Amino acid sequence: MTAPKHFLDLHKLDAQTLHAILALGSDIKSGRKSVSLAGKTLALIFEKPSTRTRVSFEVGMMQLGGNVVVMDDNGSQLGRGETVADTARVLSRYVDAIMIRTDDPAKLDELARHATVPVINGLTDDSHPCQLMADVMTYEEHRGSIRGKKVAWVGDGNNMAASFVHAAGRFGFSLALATPEELALDGAVLRWAESEGVDVTVTRDADVACAGADLVVTDTWVSMGDKDSDRRHALLKPYQVDARRMTLANADAVFMHCLPAHRDEEVTADVIDGPQSVIWDEAENRLHAQKGILAWCMG
């Protein structure tokens, strides 16, 4: 039996494969290529709620001619004590691929170990690779190849920051990470970057990170499950992306945010709603990048 083509994390796939997936997504978006997943069914497992992930995967699968089954803790035995391994074995008899959005990355890995169909990482507390595929697609639509460009990540050293490190390694851009020391990125991710020779700079100064950047990215200060809202706001207030900070970036720099956003917290309204912001294209490209992922996994 051929091993299923899982989409678990960017650093678990080679650059050639990731570029091919993005090219496929772009070709489907533009109409240059037609892909049919008619007769295929995708199971969507949500242990964390979502707007963009759910809608983009549902619509994407349906536009490719396939079917979708949506499961959450209230609608499956997974939330009632059935093991992830048993869920993987059963679903593999029913569907052609599984997307999971969960807190614990160990659940994703266990699902992939026991499934005989492709498993897609829709988000874990450690990473968000589907979002990065959309981000790279969006940057390259607006500014050409991201290789050799400088990306500034400003804010929390969270799962998105980790996936940006992985993306820097696979797509060849440099990354400046500006995070408070108390919310620094997991050291294991930085050790991976060092072992791979990825161009990553860590700073506590958001101005330093933004200087000369081609892309400036931030995220919400308080994510689902975070219980220390006041502390996070205090730590991250100096990392707000505002108009002054954007002037430190290159004149043609673009701004991204994976959404949902809180205007005048992590980013000021004049930036997120301004001419350098490409957030709506970025949100739309979740649909197109994931079509490429679905077609690669099941095609």
Disulfide bonds with the S-S distance in Angstrom:
none
